[in-house]
Amino acid sequence: MKIGLLGGSFNPVHNGHIKLAQTALDSFGLDKILFLPSGNHPIKNHNNIPPIEIRYDLTKKAIASKPSFEISRLDMETDTPSYTKLLVMRLNKIFPDDKFYFIAGSDIISELKKWHDYKWILDNIEFIIAHRPDINKTMWNELEYVDKLNFMEMESVDISSTMIRKMIAKGKDISLLVPTNIRNDLITLYSR
C-alpha cells in the first residue's frame, strides 16, 4: 500500500489539513492517509497547547467522514521528542510491505536540514511537498536534497491553526475554516 503521512500538533486540525491530505491522496494515487498527532513536537512550543488526547479526538472526529483517512497514535509518545526518523522506523516495523509518503507544505523545504538525522529520513521515505503554482521551484535548487522531493501543485490555503485560535479568542466566525462537526468543540476548547 501507498500510505500518506500527515503529522503535526493539530492545534487545531482545520480545512487546510484536510485539503492537503485529499490533494496528496488524489495526485499520487495513495491508498490512505494517516493523520499523526504529535505528542511532543521537537520544534514547536508546548505552552498553552491542549493535551494530546483532546487533539487526537478532535482530529479523529474531523476526518470521520473520509474513508481513506485514518488516525494513528504512533506519534503520540510524550516522553521523548517526536522525531520523524523514529516514527518512520516504527512504521516500517508495523507495515514492512508498505511505502510511505510524508506530506507537507513548501515551508518545510529549507527547514528539513534542521531535522534530526534528515539524510536518513530522505533516504528512507518519500516526501510530497505542496507548493503554490506561482512559486518557482528553482529557489530551492541550492539544497542538496531538492531532487528527493516530489512536488505537488496546490492553490494556497490561507488557514493556520494560530489564526483559528486568535479568531476564536476574538469571537469571530470560523465556520469556513474548520470541519463543521468540530466547530463548536473548538469554540468551547479555545474560548477558555
N, C-alpha and C positions, 0 to 999 in steps of 0.2 A: 504494500500500500504506500501511497504518497501522502504524507501527513504534514500539514502546515502547522507551525508553532507560533502562537501569538501570546507573548508573555508581557507582563507589566504589573504595576501596582494596582491598576484598575481602580483609581481613587477619584471619581468613579468610572466604571465602564460607560461608554457612550456610543452614539451612532457612528462616529468616526472609526472606532474599533470594528464595529460590525461591517461597515462598508469596506474597510481594508481587508478583513478576512474573506468577505464574499468575492471581492475582486481577485484576490490571490487564488481562491478556490477555482473560480471560473477561468482565469487567464492561464493557469498552469496545470489544469486538469487534476487538481488534488482530490483525494478521496474524502478527506475530512480535515477539519481544523481543530486543534487542541488549544483551548484558552488556558493559560497557565498563570494564575495569580501568583505574584511573588510575595513570599512571606517576609523576606529580609533582603530587599533590593540593595546591592552593594554600592550603588552610586547615590540613590535618592535619600533625601532627608526623611526620617521616620517620625518627626514631630507632627502631632495632630492628624495622624492617619488612623482611620478606623481599623479595628482588629481584622486580621486576615480572614477569619470565618465570616464576618459580615460582608467583606468584599467578594469572597468566594460565592456566598449565597446570592448576592445581587447579580454577579456575572452569570451564574447558573440560570437564574430567572430571566435575565436579559436575552439569553440565547436559546431558551427552551423551545421556541417555535421553529428553530433551524435544524433540521435533521442531520445535516453534515457538520454541525458544530457540537463539540463536546467540551466539558470542563474537566480539568485534571488537578489533582493535589500534589503532583510531583515536584512543584517548585515552592511548596509552602513551608519547608523547613525553616524554623526561626532561629535555631542555634548558630548557624553559620551563614555567611553571605550567600545569596542565591546566584552563584556563578554559572554562566551558561555552559561552560565545559562540564561541570558536574551534572548538570541537567541532561546534557547530551549523552554522557556516559550512562546515566540511569535509564534513559530512553532506549539506548542501544541494547542494554541487558534485557529490558522488558519486551521490546519489539525488534529482535535481531534481524528480521527479514524486511523491515520497512525502511523507507527513505524519508528523511526529514528536511523540511524547508523552514528556516527561521524567517518570519515575516516582520518587516519593519519599514519605517519611513526613511527618507533620504537623510534626515538629520543625524542618523547614527553612523553614516559612512565615515566621516572623519573621526568619530569617537571610537570606532572599532579597535584601533591600535591601543586604546587605554583599557580594553577588556582583559581580564585575567586569561593569560595563555591564548591570545587571539589567533595566533598562527595555527595552533592545534584545532581551534574551533573552525577556522576557514578550511582546513583540510578534512574535517570530519562531518560537515553539514553544509547544505546548500543555503544560500541567502536569497530571499526575494525582497527587493528594495522598491518601494513605491516612490515614484517621483512625478512631479507635475510635468505635463507635456512641454511647457515653456522653459524648463530648466535644461541647460546644456550639460550633458553628462561629462564632457571633456574637462570640466572643472576639477574632477577627481582623478584625472589621468596620472598625476604625480604619485598617487598612492600605489604601493607595490601590489596591493591585493584587489584593485578595482576589477580586474578581469575574472575574479572568482565570484562576482556578484551578478545575480540575474535581475535585470531591471524591468519594472512593470509601470507603464504609464497609467496615471490615475489623477483625475481632477482633484485639486486641493480641497480638503475638507477642513473648514475653518472652525474646528471644535477642539477644545482641550479640556482635560479634567479640571485644571486650575480655573478656567473660565466658568465652567459649570458651578464649581464651589462658590466662586465670587458672585455669580448671578443669584444663586440660592440665598446667599447671605444678604443680598440687596432686595430680595423678594421679587426678582424678575422671572419671567416665564421661560422655562427650559424645555417646553413640550417638543420643539423641533430638534433638540439636541440629544435626547436620550430615548431608549425604547419606552413606549407608553406604559408597559406593565411594571416598570420600576420607578417611574416619575415620582409618585407620591412617597415611596420609600426613601428616595434620595432627598426630597424636600425635608422629610422628617429627620433623616440622619444628619444632614449638613446644616440644619437650622439651629441645632443645639448650641 
